[in-house]
């Protein structure tokens, strides 16, 4: 099996950095563009995200998550941090920003769609409290404390619901020890 890009980065392989940019720039740009107010903010966010990826490459454990999931979670956390810093005043995108969309690999979009449908099916197998907590954490980007406040639950209970729900989803999706999903703390 070929060594994953993040492991190569952690080992100091200079070519791995370019491989990482080539493979994941579309994904990260797409996430940044959706969550940032304008192109300039998205460009800054992408730079910060790749720096975080390179700094944290050594923490990647392929038994816990896929490389794509690990990278997406770093991007998500960085983007949520940026959103929390931004004032609530809306910034109107220019026509150029609205019309400019990154080129996408259709096969990746199809795979993402299939995985999302499987995850949604797996979510239906969870208890309602687990579903709510995971939805608020993963989809809405809420912190554990924000979820506890929203659901009027103790913080420890929220963390337990998320952890057990993710473990149950892993079983439902038959991910076993290959672990294409990683437990996250928001």
WOBELWO-V429674 format. One record per helix or strand. SS is the DSSP state (a for helix, b for strand). FROM is the first residue (numbers start at 0). LEN is the number of residues. Records with the same first field share a line. If there is no record, write none. Layout:
SS: FROM-LEN / FROM-LEN
This chain:
a: 4-6 / 13-22 / 38-21 / 66-19 / 94-5 / 105-19 / 127-12 / 143-8 / 154-18 / 175-3
